[in-house]
Amino acid sequence: IKYIQEKTLKNVAKISKILKQELQKFKQYPFVGDVRTIGTIGAIELEPFDLKKRVGYSIYKEGLKNNLILRPLGNVIYLYLPLCTTPIELADILGKMHDVFQNLITNNQAPNSK
């Protein structure tokens, strides 16, 4: 079976641990309330959040500029990683996510600070 040959489950365990640890660093942004993960899925909750500002959509568009697909749903930004993601690819993805969040601040599109 291919997933056994490719050691997919070991890889998932590795990148899940890295994702959980590294996503916590997003709490440095004043508009991030909560960060959570399960497996290779990450969620970043934005606070305070005004639906009229469409911040999630701004994050989505900024992500696309960085070749990154981030899934906004209400006040939560989701990250769905393929099971085959390598630690190097994950580091690149998270670096781009930091760029996206920093650009929100730079362009005055971030939700109000806590």
C-alpha positions as CSV (number, residue, x, y, z in Angstrom):
1,I,0.0,0.0,0.0
2,K,1.4,3.3,-1.1
3,Y,0.8,5.3,2.1
4,I,2.8,2.7,4.0
5,Q,5.6,2.8,1.5
6,E,5.7,6.6,1.6
7,K,5.5,6.6,5.4
8,T,2.6,9.1,5.2
9,L,1.4,8.6,8.7
10,K,4.9,9.3,10.1
11,N,5.0,12.4,8.0
12,V,1.6,13.5,9.2
13,A,2.7,13.1,12.8
14,K,5.8,15.1,12.2
15,I,4.2,18.0,10.3
16,S,1.2,18.1,12.7
17,K,3.6,18.7,15.6
18,I,5.4,21.4,13.7
19,L,2.2,23.0,12.6
20,K,0.8,23.1,16.2
21,Q,4.0,24.6,17.5
22,E,4.6,27.2,14.8
23,L,1.0,28.3,14.4
24,Q,1.1,29.5,18.1
25,K,3.5,32.2,16.9
26,F,0.6,33.9,15.1
27,K,-0.7,34.9,18.5
28,Q,1.9,37.7,18.3
29,Y,-0.5,39.6,16.0
30,P,-2.9,41.9,17.9
31,F,-5.9,40.7,15.8
32,V,-5.4,36.9,16.5
33,G,-7.5,35.6,19.3
34,D,-7.1,31.8,19.2
35,V,-5.0,29.3,17.3
36,R,-5.9,25.7,17.1
37,T,-4.9,22.6,15.1
38,I,-6.0,19.0,14.5
39,G,-3.7,16.9,12.4
40,T,-2.7,18.9,9.3
41,I,-5.5,21.5,9.7
42,G,-4.8,24.8,11.3
43,A,-7.3,27.5,12.3
44,I,-6.5,31.1,13.3
45,E,-9.4,33.1,14.9
46,L,-9.4,36.8,14.2
47,E,-10.6,39.2,16.9
48,P,-12.3,41.7,17.0
49,F,-14.0,40.9,13.8
50,D,-16.3,43.0,11.7
51,L,-17.9,41.0,8.9
52,K,-18.5,44.3,6.9
53,K,-14.7,44.7,6.5
54,R,-14.3,41.3,4.9
55,V,-10.9,40.8,6.5
56,G,-11.1,37.1,5.7
57,Y,-11.4,37.9,2.0
58,S,-8.5,40.3,2.2
59,I,-6.4,37.5,3.8
60,Y,-7.5,35.1,1.0
61,K,-6.5,37.6,-1.7
62,E,-3.2,38.5,-0.1
63,G,-2.5,34.7,0.3
64,L,-3.1,34.2,-3.5
65,K,-0.5,36.9,-4.2
66,N,1.9,34.7,-2.2
67,N,0.8,31.5,-4.0
68,L,-1.0,30.4,-0.9
69,I,-4.6,29.3,-0.5
70,L,-6.1,30.3,2.9
71,R,-9.7,29.5,3.6
72,P,-11.6,32.2,5.4
73,L,-14.8,31.2,7.1
74,G,-16.4,33.9,9.2
75,N,-13.7,35.1,11.6
76,V,-11.5,32.0,11.2
77,I,-8.8,31.4,8.7
78,Y,-8.3,27.8,7.9
79,L,-5.2,26.1,6.6
80,Y,-5.5,22.6,5.1
81,L,-2.2,20.9,4.4
82,P,-1.9,17.9,2.1
83,L,-0.7,14.8,4.0
84,C,2.5,14.7,1.8
85,T,3.6,18.2,2.9
86,T,7.3,18.2,3.9
87,P,8.7,20.2,6.9
88,I,10.5,22.4,4.4
89,E,7.3,23.1,2.5
90,L,5.5,23.8,5.8
91,A,8.1,26.3,6.8
92,D,7.6,28.1,3.4
93,I,3.9,28.1,3.9
94,L,4.1,29.5,7.4
95,G,6.6,32.1,6.3
96,K,4.2,33.3,3.6
97,M,1.3,33.3,6.1
98,H,3.4,35.6,8.3
99,D,3.9,37.9,5.3
100,V,0.2,37.9,4.6
101,F,-0.6,38.9,8.2
102,Q,2.2,41.5,8.3
103,N,0.9,43.0,5.0
104,L,-2.6,43.4,6.6
105,I,-1.0,45.6,9.3
106,T,1.2,47.5,6.8
107,N,-1.8,48.2,4.5
108,N,-4.1,49.1,7.5
109,Q,-6.5,46.2,6.7
110,A,-6.1,44.4,9.9
111,P,-9.0,44.1,12.4
112,N,-8.8,46.5,15.3
113,S,-6.2,45.6,18.0
114,K,-7.4,43.8,21.1
